Amino acid sequence: MANGLDNLVLLRNRRRTRIRKKVAGSAERPRLSVFRSNRYIYAQLIDDVSGCTLATASSREGEVQKAGSACDVAAAGRVGELLAKRAKKKKISVAVFDRGGYRYHGRVAALADGARKGGLSF
């Protein structure tokens, strides 16, 4: 079983590398990077030119967990909205979406929809 799991991680990392060759962020248009674990989802706005993170949000934060479960699609939507709110404070309204090798489905799509709902466009 562990070998099958290792193979899935290897395939996701290959997809992620392929995506990263095409997607890059800047200060004007940062990269919205998504990481999804079995329990939580994390999102960052990254300026790849200077190599710094501009804003971050995750389902482990109290603001997201107070509203309900931290590991479902609704929580991912709340993470997207929270990230968009923090981006607005830094005057960021446009981003490039990096799905991190995950399928654009379920929690990843909900995070993107929440970020759009919060005012980010990509």
All heavy atoms as an XYZ file, in Angstrom:
927
protein
N       0.817     -1.194      0.000
C       0.000      0.000      0.000
C       0.862      1.260      0.000
O       0.556      2.214     -0.677
C      -0.924     -0.028      1.210
C      -1.871      1.120      1.271
S      -3.093      0.966     -0.032
C      -4.058      2.374      0.272
N       1.936      1.255      0.739
C       2.795      2.438      0.801
C       3.407      2.735     -0.564
O       3.589      3.884     -0.920
C       3.894      2.234      1.837
N       3.703      1.689     -1.323
C       4.281      1.892     -2.651
C       3.288      2.600     -3.568
O       3.656      3.465     -4.345
C       4.713      0.555     -3.254
C       5.578      0.751     -4.484
O       6.075      1.845     -4.721
N       5.752     -0.285     -5.256
N       2.008      2.254     -3.498
C       0.989      2.907     -4.300
C       0.834      4.370     -3.931
O       0.663      5.236     -4.780
N       0.914      4.664     -2.626
C       0.821      6.044     -2.166
C       2.024      6.841     -2.630
O       1.889      7.990     -3.059
C       0.701      6.080     -0.646
C       0.500      7.447     -0.022
C      -0.807      8.048     -0.519
C       0.468      7.336      1.480
N       3.208      6.250     -2.564
C       4.413      6.924     -3.038
C       4.303      7.246     -4.523
O       4.740      8.297     -4.975
C       5.654      6.062     -2.792
C       5.962      5.901     -1.316
O       5.479      6.725     -0.518
O       6.683      4.948     -0.964
N       3.696      6.351     -5.276
C       3.521      6.560     -6.705
C       2.580      7.741     -6.970
O       2.830      8.541     -7.864
C       2.983      5.283     -7.363
C       3.068      5.342     -8.865
O       3.918      6.027     -9.417
N       2.181      4.638     -9.520
N       1.499      7.858     -6.186
C       0.578      8.978     -6.348
C       1.261     10.306     -6.053
O       1.045     11.299     -6.749
C      -0.637      8.802     -5.440
C      -1.599      7.683     -5.810
C      -2.687      7.561     -4.765
C      -2.196      7.927     -7.177
N       2.081     10.335     -5.014
C       2.809     11.556     -4.670
C       3.800     11.903     -5.778
O       3.935     13.074     -6.166
C       3.525     11.399     -3.311
C       4.433     12.571     -3.035
C       2.507     11.238     -2.202
N       4.476     10.916     -6.316
C       5.415     11.139     -7.407
C       4.707     11.720     -8.628
O       5.183     12.683     -9.241
C       6.112      9.825     -7.784
C       7.058      9.888     -8.975
C       8.292     10.684     -8.620
C       7.433      8.494     -9.431
N       3.558     11.167     -8.984
C       2.809     11.670    -10.132
C       2.323     13.095     -9.904
O       2.362     13.935    -10.808
C       1.630     10.747    -10.437
C       1.995      9.362    -10.956
C       0.753      8.496    -11.078
C       2.728      9.442    -12.275
N       1.861     13.409     -8.665
C       1.427     14.769     -8.368
C       2.580     15.749     -8.458
O       2.446     16.845     -8.974
C       0.782     14.851     -6.984
C       0.167     16.235     -6.730
C      -0.381     16.378     -5.338
N       0.636     16.434     -4.330
C       1.349     17.530     -4.042
N       1.172     18.635     -4.689
N       2.249     17.504     -3.085
N       3.751     15.329     -7.984
C       4.925     16.202     -8.058
C       5.347     16.446     -9.500
O       5.798     17.535     -9.843
C       6.084     15.617     -7.254
C       5.877     15.805     -5.766
O       5.200     16.723     -5.335
N       6.458     14.920     -4.979
N       5.196     15.463    -10.365
C       5.489     15.669    -11.787
C       4.527     16.681    -12.398
O       4.929     17.552    -13.161
C       5.399     14.351    -12.550
C       6.575     13.456    -12.334
C       6.437     12.216    -13.195
N       7.508     11.289    -12.910
C       7.524     10.040    -13.315
N       6.528      9.557    -14.035
N       8.528      9.253    -13.022
N       3.244     16.550    -12.069
C       2.258     17.510    -12.567
C       2.555     18.900    -12.039
O       2.474     19.893    -12.772
C       0.842     17.095    -12.157
C       0.263     15.987    -12.979
C      -1.213     15.795    -12.704
N      -1.520     15.557    -11.303
C      -1.548     14.361    -10.727
N      -1.261     13.280    -11.425
N      -1.842     14.230     -9.458
N       2.911     18.978    -10.764
C       3.217     20.277    -10.150
C       4.406     20.933    -10.839
O       4.392     22.133    -11.115
C       3.502     20.093     -8.661
C       3.618     21.407     -7.924
C       3.831     21.198     -6.469
N       5.251     20.963     -6.266
C       5.770     20.289     -5.271
N       4.994     19.732     -4.381
N       7.059     20.145     -5.147
N       5.437     20.163    -11.152
C       6.614     20.691    -11.833
C       6.252     21.190    -13.227
O       6.713     22.255    -13.651
C       7.702     19.606    -11.928
O       8.005     19.146    -10.606
C       8.957     20.143    -12.579
N       5.410     20.445    -13.920
C       4.974     20.850    -15.254
C       4.201     22.171    -15.202
O       4.380     23.047    -16.043
C       4.090     19.748    -15.842
C       4.382     19.433    -17.260
C       3.586     18.278    -17.826
N       2.378     17.870    -17.164
C       2.176     16.680    -16.616
N       3.122     15.767    -16.610
N       1.027     16.373    -16.062
N       3.351     22.319    -14.206
C       2.569     23.545    -14.047
C       3.481     24.715    -13.711
O       3.338     25.813    -14.246
C       1.488     23.354    -12.968
C       0.437     22.360    -13.446
C       0.832     24.671    -12.598
C      -0.487     21.881    -12.352
N       4.439     24.495    -12.819
C       5.325     25.575    -12.357
C       6.234     26.100    -13.461
O       6.727     27.211    -13.390
C       6.156     25.112    -11.168
C       5.387     25.029     -9.890
C       5.010     26.384     -9.314
N       6.194     27.053     -8.843
C       6.632     28.231     -9.269
N       5.967     28.885    -10.183
N       7.727     28.753     -8.803
N       6.481     25.299    -14.510
C       7.260     25.796    -15.637
C       6.508     26.894    -16.370
O       7.120     27.765    -16.977
C       7.566     24.657    -16.623
C       8.595     23.684    -16.135
C       8.814     22.606    -17.170
C       9.756     21.534    -16.673
N       9.913     20.449    -17.658
N       5.180     26.848    -16.312
C       4.348     27.792    -17.055
C       3.807     28.930    -16.204
O       3.503     29.994    -16.727
C       3.156     27.041    -17.672
C       3.565     25.941    -18.615
C       2.369     25.129    -19.036
C       2.819     23.891    -19.795
N       1.716     23.004    -20.103
N       3.646     28.706    -14.898
C       2.992     29.673    -14.025
C       4.027     30.319    -13.112
O       4.735     29.630    -12.390
C       1.901     28.976    -13.166
C       1.295     29.936    -12.187
C       0.853     28.363    -14.054
N       4.088     31.658    -13.166
C       4.986     32.397    -12.284
C       4.274     33.651    -11.816
O       3.467     34.229    -12.548
C       6.281     32.756    -12.996
N       4.563     34.071    -10.609
C       3.927     35.239    -10.035
C       4.881     36.411     -9.942
O       6.097     36.248     -9.934
N       4.322     37.614     -9.890
C       5.110     38.832     -9.715
C       4.446     39.658     -8.618
O       3.427     39.260     -8.061
C       5.158     39.614    -11.029
O       3.856     40.022    -11.397
N       4.998     40.813     -8.330
C       4.420     41.654     -7.283
C       3.046     42.170     -7.707
O       2.143     42.299     -6.874
C       5.349     42.815     -6.978
N       2.871     42.479     -8.998
C       1.587     42.981     -9.484
C       0.565     41.857     -9.620
O      -0.631     42.069     -9.456
C       1.740     43.664    -10.854
C       2.689     44.837    -10.869
C       4.141     44.410    -11.000
O       4.413     43.382    -11.654
O       5.005     45.096    -10.428
N       1.040     40.675     -9.994
C       0.155     39.522    -10.211
C       0.779     38.291     -9.554
O       1.426     37.483    -10.218
C      -0.013     39.317    -11.713
C      -1.086     38.353    -12.058
C      -1.294     38.307    -13.551
N      -2.167     37.194    -13.843
C      -3.100     37.219    -14.755
N      -3.256     38.271    -15.492
N      -3.847     36.174    -14.955
N       0.596     38.132     -8.233
C       1.235     37.016     -7.531
C       0.593     35.669     -7.859
O      -0.508     35.601     -8.390
C       1.040     37.364     -6.060
C      -0.127     38.262     -6.037
C      -0.143     38.994     -7.328
N       1.312     34.622     -7.529
C       0.842     33.256     -7.759
C       0.063     32.789     -6.538
O       0.543     32.851     -5.415
C       2.059     32.354     -7.994
C       1.737     30.901     -8.166
C       2.962     30.126     -8.617
N       4.106     30.289     -7.760
C       4.475     29.453     -6.797
N       3.799     28.347     -6.582
N       5.546     29.677     -6.073
N      -1.171     32.329     -6.747
C      -1.978     31.774     -5.672
C      -1.692     30.276     -5.633
O      -2.161     29.524     -6.471
C      -3.474     32.026     -5.916
C      -4.409     31.787     -4.745
C      -5.716     32.510     -4.987
C      -4.662     30.353     -4.464
N      -0.885     29.863     -4.675
C      -0.449     28.481     -4.555
C      -1.328     27.740     -3.553
O      -1.622     28.259     -2.472
C       1.006     28.449     -4.088
O       1.430     27.138     -3.871
N      -1.738     26.521     -3.916
C      -2.632     25.721     -3.080
C      -1.913     24.455     -2.636
O      -1.261     23.790     -3.439
C      -3.908     25.337     -3.864
C      -4.787     24.418     -3.049
C      -4.666     26.571     -4.284
N      -2.021     24.135     -1.339
C      -1.568     22.840     -0.827
C      -2.731     22.220     -0.084
O      -3.378     22.866      0.742
C      -0.366     22.969      0.114
C       0.027     21.648      0.694
C       0.706     20.719     -0.073
C      -0.300     21.308      1.993
C       1.055     19.476      0.442
C       0.040     20.077      2.521
C       0.719     19.164      1.741
N      -2.998     20.964     -0.389
C      -4.134     20.266      0.191
C      -3.625     19.015      0.897
O      -2.989     18.169      0.290
C      -5.087     19.882     -0.940
C      -6.328     19.189     -0.507
C      -7.062     18.706     -1.733
N      -6.220     17.743     -2.433
C      -6.625     16.563     -2.870
N      -7.865     16.208     -2.731
N      -5.812     15.744     -3.470
N      -3.883     18.917      2.197
C      -3.584     17.681      2.913
C      -4.902     16.961      3.136
O      -5.956     17.413      2.698
C      -2.889     17.984      4.245
O      -3.798     18.556      5.164
N      -4.868     15.836      3.819
C      -6.105     15.108      4.073
C      -7.035     15.864      5.016
O      -8.246     15.726      4.935
C      -5.801     13.721      4.654
C      -5.263     12.774      3.619
O      -5.519     12.948      2.430
N      -4.504     11.787      4.058
N      -6.473     16.679      5.908
C      -7.293     17.374      6.900
C      -7.484     18.844      6.610
O      -8.531     19.402      6.942
C      -6.669     17.243      8.288
C      -6.776     15.860      8.857
C      -6.258     15.806     10.256
N      -7.137     16.547     11.163
C      -6.887     16.700     12.451
N      -5.810     16.213     12.980
N      -7.721     17.364     13.207
N      -6.485     19.517      6.057
C      -6.523     20.963      5.920
C      -6.209     21.384      4.490
O      -5.754     20.586      3.683
C      -5.499     21.616      6.862
C      -5.709     21.249      8.307
C      -4.823     20.417      8.978
C      -6.809     21.728      9.020
C      -5.019     20.077     10.304
C      -7.007     21.397     10.350
C      -6.110     20.583     10.981
O      -6.321     20.243     12.291
N      -6.435     22.663      4.219
C      -6.058     23.236      2.936
C      -5.371     24.568      3.214
O      -5.765     25.301      4.131
C      -7.274     23.385      1.990
C      -6.810     23.721      0.589
C      -8.277     24.380      2.514
C      -7.837     23.415     -0.478
N      -4.316     24.849      2.483
C      -3.504     26.039      2.675
C      -3.417     26.795      1.357
O      -3.360     26.178      0.289
C      -2.084     25.663      3.101
C      -2.010     24.766      4.313
C      -2.104     23.386      4.191
C      -1.844     25.300      5.577
C      -2.038     22.557      5.298
C      -1.772     24.477      6.691
C      -1.869     23.109      6.545
O      -1.807     22.298      7.647
N      -3.366     28.130      1.426
C      -3.227     28.944      0.223
C      -2.285     30.101      0.520
O      -2.299     30.660      1.627
C      -4.577     29.470     -0.219
N      -1.458     30.435     -0.461
C      -0.509     31.537     -0.326
C      -0.514     32.363     -1.598
O      -0.686     31.832     -2.685
C       0.919     31.031     -0.142
C       1.175     30.166      1.031
C       2.630     29.750      1.069
O       3.515     30.583      1.038
N       2.870     28.459      1.107
N      -0.275     33.654     -1.455
C       0.003     34.519     -2.593
C       1.504     34.785     -2.580
O       2.034     35.335     -1.619
C      -0.773     35.832     -2.484
C      -2.260     35.723     -2.751
C      -2.964     37.034     -2.440
C      -2.528     35.326     -4.182
N       2.185     34.373     -3.644
C       3.643     34.386     -3.677
C       4.138     35.253     -4.821
O       3.667     35.130     -5.957
C       4.188     32.952     -3.844
C       3.697     32.065     -2.713
C       5.711     32.960     -3.916
C       3.984     30.597     -2.905
N       5.105     36.123     -4.509
C       5.827     36.891     -5.524
C       7.088     36.101     -5.851
O       8.023     36.053     -5.057
C       6.171     38.279     -4.988
C       7.004     39.098     -5.940
O       7.235     38.664     -7.090
O       7.446     40.192     -5.538
N       7.114     35.441     -7.013
C       8.247     34.586     -7.375
C       9.482     35.381     -7.761
O      10.592     34.862     -7.683
C       7.855     33.657     -8.529
C       6.878     32.591     -8.082
O       7.074     32.039     -6.985
O       5.922     32.311     -8.821
N       9.324     36.625     -8.177
C      10.476     37.445     -8.570
C      11.354     37.739     -7.356
O      12.575     37.565     -7.385
C      10.007     38.753     -9.243
C      11.184     39.664     -9.538
C       9.227     38.435    -10.516
N      10.722     38.181     -6.262
C      11.490     38.477     -5.052
C      11.551     37.294     -4.097
O      12.311     37.317     -3.131
C      10.898     39.687     -4.331
O       9.605     39.388     -3.868
N      10.729     36.270     -4.341
C      10.772     35.071     -3.506
C      10.133     35.246     -2.149
O      10.585     34.649     -1.170
N       9.074     36.056     -2.053
C       8.446     36.259     -0.751
C       6.946     35.989     -0.824
O       6.316     36.109     -1.876
C       8.711     37.663     -0.226
S       7.977     38.962     -1.201
N       6.389     35.619      0.312
C       4.964     35.360      0.435
C       4.273     36.654      0.839
O       4.656     37.296      1.817
C       4.711     34.277      1.495
O       5.375     33.084      1.089
C       3.238     33.999      1.644
N       3.244     37.036      0.086
C       2.551     38.296      0.329
C       1.359     38.135      1.264
O       1.067     39.013      2.060
C       2.085     38.894     -1.002
C       3.185     39.095     -2.047
C       2.590     39.539     -3.365
C       4.209     40.087     -1.552
N       0.649     37.019      1.162
C      -0.507     36.753      2.026
C      -0.695     35.245      2.134
O      -0.321     34.504      1.228
C      -1.759     37.408      1.459
N      -1.283     34.818      3.231
C      -1.494     33.395      3.446
C      -2.789     33.164      4.225
O      -3.235     34.044      4.966
C      -0.304     32.759      4.200
O      -0.522     31.365      4.330
C      -0.099     33.374      5.548
N      -3.380     32.004      4.018
C      -4.576     31.605      4.764
C      -4.631     30.086      4.784
O      -4.142     29.428      3.864
C      -5.832     32.169      4.118
N      -5.235     29.529      5.838
C      -5.371     28.076      5.917
C      -6.617     27.717      6.707
O      -7.188     28.553      7.413
C      -4.145     27.443      6.574
O      -4.186     27.612      7.967
N      -7.026     26.480      6.576
C      -8.207     26.026      7.298
C      -7.886     25.697      8.753
O      -8.787     25.331      9.505
C      -8.821     24.810      6.607
O      -7.888     23.764      6.531
N      -6.656     25.859      9.165
C      -6.277     25.638     10.565
C      -6.512     26.877     11.415
O      -6.435     26.811     12.639
C      -4.806     25.244     10.651
C      -4.520     23.916     10.003
C      -3.110     23.514     10.222
N      -2.939     23.183     11.641
C      -1.823     22.729     12.159
N      -0.765     22.536     11.403
N      -1.731     22.439     13.428
N      -6.791     28.007     10.777
C      -6.964     29.261     11.505
C      -8.306     29.305     12.211
O      -9.275     28.703     11.772
C      -6.838     30.433     10.536
C      -5.472     30.509      9.912
C      -5.338     31.686      8.980
O      -6.074     32.674      9.156
O      -4.498     31.600      8.087
N      -8.356     30.046     13.294
C      -9.560     30.125     14.104
C     -10.748     30.707     13.374
O     -11.888     30.282     13.578
N     -10.513     31.697     12.496
C     -11.612     32.324     11.765
C     -12.351     31.308     10.900
O     -13.560     31.382     10.734
C     -11.079     33.442     10.871
C     -10.486     34.606     11.613
C      -9.925     35.639     10.659
O     -10.603     35.970      9.681
O      -8.811     36.111     10.913
N     -11.621     30.368     10.328
C     -12.218     29.362      9.450
C     -12.857     28.256     10.276
O     -13.957     27.791      9.965
C     -11.153     28.789      8.487
C     -11.731     27.681      7.637
C     -10.572     29.891      7.618
N     -12.202     27.837     11.348
C     -12.695     26.713     12.144
C     -13.929     27.075     12.964
O     -14.733     26.209     13.273
C     -11.595     26.181     13.048
C     -10.534     25.432     12.284
C      -9.546     24.740     13.203
O      -9.525     24.977     14.397
N      -8.723     23.881     12.637
N     -14.101     28.357     13.308
C     -15.274     28.761     14.090
C     -16.569     28.532     13.319
O     -17.605     28.265     13.901
C     -15.166     30.232     14.473
C     -14.189     30.509     15.564
C     -14.131     31.984     15.871
C     -13.019     32.274     16.852
N     -12.850     33.716     17.060
N     -16.489     28.632     11.997
C     -17.689     28.519     11.170
C     -18.093     27.071     10.904
O     -19.146     26.823     10.323
C     -17.473     29.253      9.849
N     -17.267     26.112     11.277
C     -17.610     24.701     11.058
C     -16.371     23.848     10.910
O     -15.301     24.190     11.389
N     -16.521     22.748     10.225
C     -15.435     21.804     10.030
C     -14.285     22.448      9.254
O     -14.494     23.348      8.444
C     -15.940     20.581      9.274
O     -14.875     19.705      8.988
N     -13.072     21.959      9.477
C     -11.898     22.515      8.807
C     -11.455     21.670      7.627
O     -10.460     21.992      6.985
C     -10.745     22.637      9.806
N     -12.165     20.592      7.323
C     -11.677     19.690      6.279
C     -12.704     19.406      5.197
O     -12.624     18.391      4.530
C     -11.181     18.385      6.896
S     -12.458     17.484      7.782
N     -13.669     20.305      5.006
C     -14.667     20.064      3.972
C     -14.617     21.157      2.908
O     -13.806     22.080      2.978
C     -16.062     19.923      4.572
C     -16.494     21.149      5.367
O     -15.708     22.107      5.457
O     -17.610     21.153      5.891
N     -15.477     21.046      1.933
C     -15.498     21.979      0.808
C     -15.867     23.386      1.274
O     -15.299     24.373      0.798
C     -16.482     21.470     -0.274
C     -16.654     22.472     -1.379
C     -15.990     20.152     -0.841
N     -16.770     23.490      2.230
C     -17.166     24.806      2.737
C     -15.997     25.512      3.401
O     -15.826     26.736      3.251
C     -18.327     24.651      3.718
N     -15.164     24.773      4.124
C     -13.996     25.362      4.763
C     -13.018     25.871      3.715
O     -12.403     26.931      3.883
C     -13.315     24.345      5.671
N     -12.856     25.159      2.620
C     -11.971     25.603      1.549
C     -12.479     26.906      0.945
O     -11.692     27.806      0.634
C     -11.856     24.526      0.481
N     -13.782     27.035      0.799
C     -14.355     28.285      0.308
C     -14.089     29.436      1.257
O     -13.771     30.555      0.825
N     -14.198     29.158      2.573
C     -13.905     30.205      3.559
C     -12.434     30.611      3.523
O     -12.102     31.783      3.711
C     -14.299     29.719      4.959
C     -15.799     29.588      5.154
C     -16.171     29.354      6.605
N     -15.588     28.133      7.171
C     -16.176     26.944      7.156
N     -17.351     26.794      6.576
N     -15.601     25.900      7.709
N     -11.543     29.652      3.267
C     -10.111     29.957      3.160
C      -9.867     30.880      1.963
O      -9.112     31.845      2.047
C      -9.266     28.668      3.037
C      -7.832     28.977      2.669
C      -9.312     27.892      4.334
N     -10.525     30.604      0.839
C     -10.391     31.453     -0.333
C     -10.865     32.871     -0.074
O     -10.216     33.844     -0.467
N     -12.004     33.007      0.614
C     -12.513     34.337      0.949
C     -11.578     35.071      1.901
O     -11.343     36.275      1.747
C     -13.905     34.220      1.562
C     -14.973     33.783      0.592
C     -16.327     33.618      1.250
O     -16.535     34.182      2.343
O     -17.175     32.928      0.669
N     -11.032     34.355      2.882
C     -10.103     34.967      3.837
C      -8.838     35.435      3.131
O      -8.339     36.533      3.393
C      -9.761     33.964      4.941
C      -8.800     34.416      6.029
C      -9.381     35.604      6.790
C      -8.500     33.277      6.984
N      -8.322     34.631      2.214
C      -7.131     35.021      1.463
C      -7.416     36.252      0.608
O      -6.587     37.166      0.532
C      -6.645     33.870      0.589
C      -5.352     34.138     -0.173
C      -4.183     34.219      0.799
C      -5.102     33.065     -1.198
N      -8.583     36.301     -0.026
C      -8.937     37.464     -0.841
C      -9.054     38.726      0.016
O      -8.635     39.812     -0.412
C     -10.244     37.198     -1.569
N      -9.592     38.575      1.221
C      -9.708     39.725      2.125
C      -8.321     40.246      2.514
O      -8.079     41.458      2.512
C     -10.491     39.310      3.377
C     -10.748     40.441      4.351
C     -11.640     39.983      5.491
C     -10.768     39.402      6.584
N     -11.512     39.082      7.813
N      -7.403     39.334      2.790
C      -6.038     39.745      3.145
C      -5.305     40.334      1.944
O      -4.463     41.215      2.098
C      -5.277     38.557      3.717
C      -5.809     38.146      5.064
C      -5.121     36.946      5.619
N      -5.682     36.613      6.930
C      -5.399     35.526      7.596
N      -4.565     34.631      7.100
N      -5.956     35.304      8.780
N      -5.615     39.840      0.760
C      -4.998     40.389     -0.450
C      -5.489     41.804     -0.704
O      -4.713     42.666     -1.138
C      -5.307     39.493     -1.644
N      -6.762     42.058     -0.449
C      -7.309     43.402     -0.639
C      -6.622     44.410      0.269
O      -6.402     45.551     -0.120
C      -8.806     43.414     -0.377
C      -9.638     43.027     -1.559
C     -11.105     43.277     -1.264
C     -11.928     43.024     -2.515
N     -13.343     43.281     -2.287
N      -6.296     43.987      1.496
C      -5.592     44.880      2.423
C      -4.232     45.291      1.862
O      -3.741     46.377      2.131
C      -5.402     44.211      3.784
C      -6.654     44.129      4.601
C      -6.364     43.499      5.952
C      -7.640     43.361      6.760
N      -7.409     42.679      8.042
N      -3.628     44.403      1.068
C      -2.327     44.686      0.460
C      -2.471     45.210     -0.964
O      -1.507     45.255     -1.717
C      -1.470     43.429      0.472
C      -1.204     42.945      1.874
C       0.001     42.089      1.938
C       0.217     41.727      3.402
N       1.586     41.451      3.681
N      -3.711     45.565     -1.335
C      -4.017     46.137     -2.648
C      -3.675     45.191     -3.797
O      -3.171     45.602     -4.827
C      -3.325     47.481     -2.819
C      -3.787     48.506     -1.812
C      -3.164     49.844     -2.056
C      -3.812     50.886     -1.215
N      -3.303     51.114      0.068
N      -3.973     43.920     -3.605
C      -3.794     42.900     -4.653
C      -5.185     42.467     -5.108
O      -6.007     42.053     -4.297
C      -3.014     41.679     -4.119
C      -1.625     42.104     -3.660
C      -2.927     40.597     -5.173
C      -0.888     41.019     -2.888
N      -5.441     42.586     -6.411
C      -6.752     42.204     -6.921
C      -6.671     41.151     -8.024
O      -7.684     40.571     -8.397
C      -7.490     43.430     -7.451
O      -6.757     44.009     -8.504
N      -5.464     40.894     -8.546
C      -5.283     39.937     -9.637
C      -4.216     38.938     -9.227
O      -3.203     39.307     -8.625
C      -4.857     40.665    -10.930
C      -4.686     39.684    -12.061
C      -5.874     41.724    -11.307
N      -4.426     37.668     -9.535
C      -3.457     36.625     -9.212
C      -3.419     35.585    -10.327
O      -4.283     35.562    -11.202
C      -3.809     35.955     -7.891
N      -2.412     34.726    -10.279
C      -2.284     33.579    -11.182
C      -2.535     32.343    -10.331
O      -1.923     32.177     -9.286
C      -0.870     33.522    -11.799
C      -0.739     32.329    -12.713
C      -0.555     34.801    -12.527
N      -3.434     31.466    -10.765
C      -3.817     30.307     -9.962
C      -2.890     29.139    -10.230
O      -2.695     28.727    -11.368
C      -5.266     29.909    -10.263
C      -5.802     28.887     -9.315
C      -6.078     29.220     -8.001
C      -6.041     27.592     -9.718
C      -6.573     28.280     -7.114
C      -6.541     26.653     -8.851
C      -6.808     27.002     -7.545
N      -2.299     28.596     -9.162
C      -1.431     27.414     -9.225
C      -2.090     26.326     -8.383
O      -2.073     26.388     -7.159
C      -0.046     27.765     -8.681
C       0.881     26.574     -8.602
O       0.559     25.517     -9.182
O       1.940     26.705     -7.965
N      -2.667     25.338     -9.035
C      -3.406     24.292     -8.329
C      -2.502     23.262     -7.670
O      -2.966     22.359     -6.982
C      -4.396     23.614     -9.267
C      -3.765     22.951    -10.444
C      -4.822     22.457    -11.426
N      -4.211     21.935    -12.637
C      -3.918     20.673    -12.841
N      -4.175     19.785    -11.909
N      -3.350     20.286    -13.959
N      -1.200     23.355     -7.854
C      -0.254     22.496     -7.156
C      -0.277     21.040     -7.573
O       0.095     20.170     -6.791
N      -0.737     20.745     -8.775
C      -0.784     19.367     -9.237
C      -2.044     18.631     -8.854
O      -2.252     17.483     -9.241
N      -2.922     19.276     -8.080
C      -4.191     18.662     -7.697
C      -5.218     18.900     -8.799
O      -5.123     19.874     -9.550
C      -4.712     19.270     -6.389
C      -3.759     19.132     -5.243
C      -3.049     20.223     -4.780
C      -3.557     17.908     -4.631
C      -2.162     20.108     -3.731
C      -2.675     17.771     -3.577
C      -1.982     18.884     -3.142
O      -1.103     18.766     -2.106
N      -6.211     18.031     -8.890
C      -7.299     18.221     -9.846
C      -8.111     19.440     -9.442
O      -8.318     19.685     -8.256
C      -8.217     17.004     -9.875
C      -7.620     15.840    -10.565
C      -8.509     14.611    -10.550
N      -9.933     14.930    -10.583
C     -10.878     14.058    -10.298
N     -10.569     12.830     -9.943
N     -12.149     14.391    -10.351
N      -8.571     20.200    -10.416
C      -9.422     21.354    -10.141
C     -10.824     20.827     -9.874
O     -11.694     20.800    -10.744
C      -9.408     22.316    -11.335
C     -10.114     23.608    -11.052
C      -9.476     24.621    -10.362
C     -11.424     23.798    -11.456
C     -10.123     25.800    -10.088
C     -12.079     24.979    -11.185
C     -11.431     25.977    -10.503
O     -12.077     27.153    -10.232
N     -11.023     20.382     -8.643
C     -12.255     19.705     -8.285
C     -12.362     19.722     -6.767
O     -11.360     19.740     -6.069
C     -12.180     18.273     -8.814
C     -13.326     17.387     -8.454
N     -14.579     17.845     -8.245
C     -13.398     16.054     -8.261
C     -15.379     16.836     -7.946
N     -14.681     15.740     -7.942
N     -13.551     19.748     -6.229
C     -13.743     19.649     -4.791
C     -13.193     20.833     -4.035
O     -13.555     21.984     -4.293
N     -12.306     20.564     -3.089
C     -11.786     21.617     -2.220
C     -10.943     22.638     -2.962
O     -10.972     23.824     -2.629
C     -10.964     20.999     -1.081
C     -11.828     20.238     -0.103
C     -11.054     19.807      1.117
N     -10.116     18.742      0.781
C      -9.044     18.447      1.504
N      -8.760     19.129      2.578
N      -8.265     17.461      1.148
N     -10.193     22.205     -3.975
C      -9.354     23.136     -4.739
C     -10.247     24.109     -5.517
O     -10.016     25.322     -5.521
C      -8.401     22.375     -5.680
C      -7.624     23.325     -6.555
C      -7.449     21.505     -4.865
N     -11.283     23.613     -6.154
C     -12.211     24.471     -6.891
C     -12.981     25.384     -5.941
O     -13.231     26.552     -6.259
C     -13.175     23.624     -7.709
N     -13.346     24.884     -4.767
C     -14.062     25.697     -3.786
C     -13.188     26.841     -3.287
O     -13.679     27.964     -3.087
C     -14.517     24.834     -2.614
N     -11.900     26.575     -3.081
C     -10.982     27.635     -2.663
C     -10.903     28.711     -3.743
O     -10.960     29.904     -3.452
C      -9.590     27.057     -2.385
C      -8.605     28.031     -1.767
C      -7.780     27.328     -0.717
C      -7.693     28.621     -2.795
N     -10.800     28.308     -5.000
C     -10.731     29.269     -6.106
C     -12.025     30.080     -6.196
O     -11.983     31.310     -6.373
C     -10.469     28.540     -7.414
N     -13.173     29.423     -6.037
C     -14.450     30.133     -6.083
C     -14.577     31.112     -4.921
O     -15.092     32.219     -5.080
C     -15.612     29.142     -6.067
C     -15.697     28.330     -7.349
O     -15.132     28.770     -8.376
O     -16.318     27.246     -7.319
N     -14.106     30.706     -3.741
C     -14.137     31.608     -2.581
C     -13.244     32.822     -2.783
O     -13.614     33.937     -2.395
N     -12.089     32.617     -3.406
C     -11.197     33.748     -3.675
C     -11.835     34.697     -4.686
O     -11.737     35.916     -4.552
C      -9.853     33.240     -4.193
N     -12.497     34.133     -5.697
C     -13.207     34.990     -6.669
C     -14.341     35.758     -5.995
O     -14.550     36.930     -6.263
C     -13.761     34.137     -7.800
C     -12.738     33.711     -8.795
C     -13.406     33.061    -10.013
N     -12.427     32.360    -10.808
C     -12.247     31.052    -10.800
N     -13.004     30.288    -10.046
N     -11.330     30.498    -11.551
N     -15.059     35.078     -5.114
C     -16.161     35.710     -4.394
C     -15.649     36.850     -3.514
O     -16.317     37.866     -3.354
C     -16.880     34.657     -3.548
C     -18.093     35.160     -2.812
C     -18.746     34.036     -2.040
C     -19.866     34.542     -1.166
N     -20.409     33.470     -0.320
N     -14.451     36.679     -2.972
C     -13.854     37.700     -2.122
C     -13.247     38.867     -2.887
O     -12.850     39.859     -2.289
N     -13.153     38.757     -4.224
C     -12.667     39.892     -5.009
C     -11.396     39.650     -5.804
O     -10.988     40.518     -6.560
N     -10.778     38.492     -5.662
C      -9.594     38.197     -6.471
C     -10.028     37.744     -7.856
O     -11.035     37.049     -7.994
C      -8.768     37.080     -5.835
C      -7.655     37.451     -4.890
C      -6.971     36.195     -4.367
C      -6.648     38.357     -5.510
N      -9.268     38.103     -8.861
C      -9.555     37.604    -10.203
C      -8.314     36.934    -10.765
O      -7.203     37.390    -10.551
C     -10.027     38.733    -11.118
O      -9.017     39.701    -11.248
N      -8.530     35.827    -11.467
C      -7.436     35.107    -12.119
C      -7.971     34.325    -13.287
O      -9.160     34.194    -13.490
C      -6.674     34.172    -11.167
C      -7.497     33.415    -10.171
C      -8.083     32.202    -10.499
C      -7.679     33.906     -8.908
C      -8.819     31.490     -9.588
C      -8.418     33.200     -7.980
C      -9.000     32.004     -8.310
